Amino acid sequence: MRRILLRILLLLVVLFFSVFLVYTLLYLAPGDPIGALLGPQSATPGQVQLLREQYGLDDPFFERFSGWLWGVLQGDLGRSMVYQQSVFNMILARVPTTLLLVGLSTLFIVIIGFTWGTRAGISRGAWSNVHLAISTVLLSTPVFITSVGLIYLFAVVLGWFPAFGSGSDLITGIWHMVLPVIALSLPAAAYLSRITYSSVRGELNREHVETAESRGFSRGYIIRTHVVRNALIPMVTVAGNSAVTLVAGSAIIETIFALDGVGSLLVRAILQSDFALAQGILLFIAVFIVLVNAFVDTLYFVLDPRIRRAR
Amino acid sequence: MMRNKGTRVGVVGVAVLALLLASCGDNGGNNGNGGDNDGGGSGAAQAFDWDALELTTEPGVEDAGVIEWAYNSEPHTLDPLQSFEYGPSMVLANMCETLLHQEDDFSTSPGLAESWEYIDETTLVFTIQEGVTFWNSDPMTAEDVAFSLNRHLTPDTWWGRYFAHVESVEVTGDYEVTVHFDQPDALFLSAMAQGPGIVTSQAAVEEAGDEYGNAETGVECTGPFVFEEWRSGSFVEMSRNDNYWNGDGAALSSGLRINFITDESTLANGLTSESLDGAYFIWPPEIMDTLEDSGVGELIHGQSLQVWDLLLSGHEGPLGDDRVREALSLAMDREGIAEAVFFSSATPAKTHDSPEYWTYEEDVFSDAYDAFPDVALDIDRAQELVAEAEADGVEMRPLQLTYSADQPSHEASANLVQAAGEAIGLEVTLDGLPGTQMAEVYSVAEAQEGVDMFFGTWFGVADPLDMYSMFVEDEVQNYPGYYDMSDLVTEARRALDDAERAQLVTEIQEEFVDNNLWLPLNYVPSTLFQNNSITGATASFSYMYSPWAISIGTAE
């Protein structure tokens, strides 16, 4: 129990410093939301001053930050200056798209990375060379290149999938997600398959596997119980990390596929110096990362009896 | 303080400059390099045919269902009070109507106001249409109209410049609203055909308060399309208003969804894969070729009010000298810019107002325009002018050109201006800023410090006067701080009589051109792409303010 409390406390400290850091960076960065509010039109100095006062842009740094923090502690993420809307509602409206994108991508990464890596790991010769070649190409191709290629082939030429947008319900939503999910997860899937490949290889050469082989167990049984099971720990770590980086990577994918997710909103919020909105989204992402990490920790617990006993 | 100095130099320079320009004018004429003529004969440079710009497209035949449209910028809010940007304007155009209607050719006709009349020069009476209802079935009353206009009178609103001389707006009858001015304002009626003239429901605004116009609340208006949903980051969806008051202007298709697509390749792919039915603002121009070659639809250039300007702000430095400004203008390869930056879809500009602005006294403006010298490239003369200025002791410090680093058009133009400067002995340093910071340069005086020039796409209400109306005192957009024209501009703005105003505006044009206050570079058409399966969208820049989707339907 104390461990858990300590851990939560630590998380809160990490959260505080990350939001403080981001606030400071946004504050120090040139430009302010007035530019975004004004757009290409011009305003009189009076209009500009009025806006500055309205949004407290001339208040001292700590006053602004503590005002924001106090609001958050009371459950109020504030209002977006640029969009004139509650930050909480704006994020809430966009969470489903990002969760669907990241969730499906994680699933895709785990299935593809795991089966492909294991398959390559247990076979010898050509298979593993082919695996090496393909995964190297996928790992080193930036997602925007993959995206453009996928859109061109499957949306423009073949017309199988839509080129943009996120659909209007879950079914069309998933259909719209096919290309973004593939584009987003291919590098991570390739990476996971590499990790799986080497840990399967590593396990295959371990003594307990040789012992099991000499005792005449079937190959399938050995792979399932002695190889894959032990190789799972590094795979879960990598999959967990991937889910976290996917949230960051989703900003690019969401822009290319015109998806109304949290990532593209964050990019715009930062470009427009929309403090409350950017902070709110970062807080959301931080909480998401914390939750994923907690989930991965729990998985270790389930997968490896030694970790269970150590506690 | 510093600004006055620049002004005096300006006065001295006028007479000299007029002479210089007269000689250059002949030269330009001989070169035959004018941008206004179509270059169909030569065929070599594919000069843009300005006269071929469209106003509209063939109306659709039948209901095409929900039209999937695309636009490259999402509004921040739909509150008409803040609807000055491209995004909110083009989205509101189909939903919220204005007192006067702006036709495709930028002329005006009755809108929500059936008629209007000046009782005297400072009293304007609108008679509003009877039987108009908001989408929620509430009747539109004179109170709603007065309320909508009065919202602009609270200090410092976005459209404030068009309400600067409005003293009060009051309801004077069941269907009558009277506007009182403290001095006559010739731009007011033109503004009533654009964003400032939108009528919105008083009850809805009061109920929603600060939330009015945001993605959750939307708007309550009278137009041919009804607001349904705004999915932030994705689209605004509207449905046909089946109880629309004006039968002639009712929508053909059952719905319209405007998707906000910021990435150019996504836009190109959406259109070529036919996931999208159409789009305005085909940008950047690089994708025009892809779209034209795709064969899935037609790329249409429309008449427009937009001018691509090199805005000169620092009249303190070398640009305070008339000869230096003239030299810079002579060194501008406007054809080259049209070709390199707009892929030949734009045309060189002689004045700050393109012919589309001439909604009255067209002959007067047309004659004046023809009399202006053609904008021909003359590097030799420009070099001479710079050398002369230098010999007279003008300190040739490097000129700072600030531009938006986010936009290819800015960057490409900046490089061309730098090269032009170099060719005539002017050093130009480039300073690329992120978009939001660039926006401050347009509007915040401190951000303009140290900046000598920057680019801008300029447009105003459909009156040539508006394109020069910033050259008065106390106007933040008077970047050079040029006040010599202030009285003339003020006089023109007071001139409600079209003939009188046209005369005054031509004098203003002359002073603007003679002094090279700014350097208008290109007139930029609006761009529209329509899939082969549909037709009927407005082609002209009027799509910013008038319902542009009502005639869209199936092509056959």
Chai-1 contact restraints between the chains, C-beta under 6 A:
chainA,res_idxA,chainB,res_idxB,connection_type,confidence,min_distance_angstrom,max_distance_angstrom,comment,restraint_id
A,P30,B,Q437,contact,1.0,0.0,6.0,A-B,restraint_1
A,G31,B,T436,contact,1.0,0.0,6.0,A-B,restraint_2
A,G31,B,Q437,contact,1.0,0.0,6.0,A-B,restraint_3
A,G35,B,T436,contact,1.0,0.0,6.0,A-B,restraint_4
A,G35,B,Q437,contact,1.0,0.0,6.0,A-B,restraint_5
A,G35,B,A439,contact,1.0,0.0,6.0,A-B,restraint_6
A,G35,B,E440,contact,1.0,0.0,6.0,A-B,restraint_7
A,A36,B,T436,contact,1.0,0.0,6.0,A-B,restraint_8
A,L38,B,A439,contact,1.0,0.0,6.0,A-B,restraint_9
A,L38,B,S443,contact,1.0,0.0,6.0,A-B,restraint_10
A,G39,B,E85,contact,1.0,0.0,6.0,A-B,restraint_11
A,G39,B,A439,contact,1.0,0.0,6.0,A-B,restraint_12
A,Q41,B,F84,contact,1.0,0.0,6.0,A-B,restraint_13
A,S42,B,Y442,contact,1.0,0.0,6.0,A-B,restraint_14
A,S42,B,S443,contact,1.0,0.0,6.0,A-B,restraint_15
A,S42,B,V476,contact,1.0,0.0,6.0,A-B,restraint_16
A,S42,B,Q477,contact,1.0,0.0,6.0,A-B,restraint_17
A,A43,B,S443,contact,1.0,0.0,6.0,A-B,restraint_18
A,T44,B,V476,contact,1.0,0.0,6.0,A-B,restraint_19
A,G46,B,D156,contact,1.0,0.0,6.0,A-B,restraint_20
A,Q47,B,D156,contact,1.0,0.0,6.0,A-B,restraint_21
A,V48,B,V444,contact,1.0,0.0,6.0,A-B,restraint_22
A,L50,B,D156,contact,1.0,0.0,6.0,A-B,restraint_23
A,V82,B,H76,contact,1.0,0.0,6.0,A-B,restraint_24
A,Y83,B,H76,contact,1.0,0.0,6.0,A-B,restraint_25
A,Q84,B,T77,contact,1.0,0.0,6.0,A-B,restraint_26
A,Q84,B,N214,contact,1.0,0.0,6.0,A-B,restraint_27
A,Q85,B,N214,contact,1.0,0.0,6.0,A-B,restraint_28
A,Q85,B,A215,contact,1.0,0.0,6.0,A-B,restraint_29
A,A93,B,S232,contact,1.0,0.0,6.0,A-B,restraint_30
A,V148,B,S265,contact,1.0,0.0,6.0,A-B,restraint_31
A,I151,B,N269,contact,1.0,0.0,6.0,A-B,restraint_32
A,A155,B,N269,contact,1.0,0.0,6.0,A-B,restraint_33
A,A155,B,S273,contact,1.0,0.0,6.0,A-B,restraint_34
A,V156,B,N269,contact,1.0,0.0,6.0,A-B,restraint_35
A,V156,B,T272,contact,1.0,0.0,6.0,A-B,restraint_36
A,V156,B,S273,contact,1.0,0.0,6.0,A-B,restraint_37
A,P162,B,S275,contact,1.0,0.0,6.0,A-B,restraint_38
A,A163,B,N269,contact,1.0,0.0,6.0,A-B,restraint_39
A,A163,B,G270,contact,1.0,0.0,6.0,A-B,restraint_40
A,A163,B,S273,contact,1.0,0.0,6.0,A-B,restraint_41
A,A163,B,S275,contact,1.0,0.0,6.0,A-B,restraint_42
A,F164,B,T266,contact,1.0,0.0,6.0,A-B,restraint_43
A,F164,B,G270,contact,1.0,0.0,6.0,A-B,restraint_44
A,T255,B,D263,contact,1.0,0.0,6.0,A-B,restraint_45
A,I256,B,D263,contact,1.0,0.0,6.0,A-B,restraint_46
A,I256,B,T266,contact,1.0,0.0,6.0,A-B,restraint_47
A,A258,B,I261,contact,1.0,0.0,6.0,A-B,restraint_48
A,A258,B,T266,contact,1.0,0.0,6.0,A-B,restraint_49
A,D260,B,R231,contact,1.0,0.0,6.0,A-B,restraint_50
A,D260,B,G233,contact,1.0,0.0,6.0,A-B,restraint_51
A,D260,B,S234,contact,1.0,0.0,6.0,A-B,restraint_52
A,L265,B,G233,contact,1.0,0.0,6.0,A-B,restraint_53
A,Q272,B,T436,contact,1.0,0.0,6.0,A-B,restraint_54
